[in-house]
């Protein structure tokens, strides 16, 4: 395997890691959105979150990590649609807002 093949293999590995890591953070964000909606007696619409933003931020330990912002829709009465957000930093939920 030449240098080009090795670089392509490393790139593919990094893409697979990024995809898996994003799916994991999406699941964390969905659980956080469900929890806040249940706690506030709101209805989580569409039962999903969508990735809106990715940024590099410093973690609490001082290292650089990915910060992802997810949005979700919720309703208080079933006919009004409002937007909330979940911010993950690394592999934990940092902030949830309605």
N, C-alpha and C positions, 0 to 999 in steps of 0.2 A: 504494500500500500504506500503510495507516494504522499508527499506533503499535502497536495491538494485534497486527496481522499481523506486524510486525517483531519484537515481543517473542516471539511464538509461534515464529517462524523461528529466533531466537536460542536459545530453549529447546530446540527440536528439534535444533539443531546441537550443543548441549551434551550432550543425551542420546545422540546418535549417537557423539560423541567418547568419552563415559564408557563406553559399551558396547564400542566398539572397543578402548579402553585396557584394560578389564577382560579382554577376550578375549586380548590380547597378554600380560598378566601371568599369565593362566591357563596359557598355553602355556609361559612361563618356569618356572612352578611345576611343571608336569608334567615338563618336562625335568630339573629339579632333583630331583624325586622319583624319576624313573627312574634318574638317575645315582647317587643315594645307595643305592638298592636294589641296583643292579648292583654297586656298590663293596662293599657289605656282604653280598653274596650272599643277598639277600632277594628275595621275589617281590612285585611291585607288583600288588595286587589291583584288579580292576575297570578298570585302565589309565586312571584318571582322578583328578582332584583336584576338590574342591568348595570354593567360597567360603564361609568361615565368618564373616569379620569385615572391616569397612572402617573405617578411622580416619584422621584427619588427624594427621600427624607432621611434625616438622622434618627436612629432608634434611641431608646432610652439608655442603651449601653454605649452610644456614641458611634456605632457603625452605620454605614449607609444601607438602607433597605427600601423596598418598594412600598409606596402608599397607594392604595386603590380606593376610589370613591365609587360607591354603588348607589343607585337610586331605586326607589320602590314607590308604588302608588298605594294609597290607603283612603278609606272613606269612613266618616263618622255615622252617616245615615244611609249609605248605599247608593245615593244619587249624586253626591258630590265627590269629586276626585281631587286628591291633594297629593303632593309629592314629599317624600321623606328621603333621608340619606343615611348611609352607613359608611364610615371610613375605617379601613383596616390598615394597620401598619405592621409589616412583617406578617406574622401568622396569628395576629390577635386583633380583636375589634377595639378600636381606639375611641370612636365617637358614633353616636346614633342621634339623629335629629328628626323632628317632625315639622 
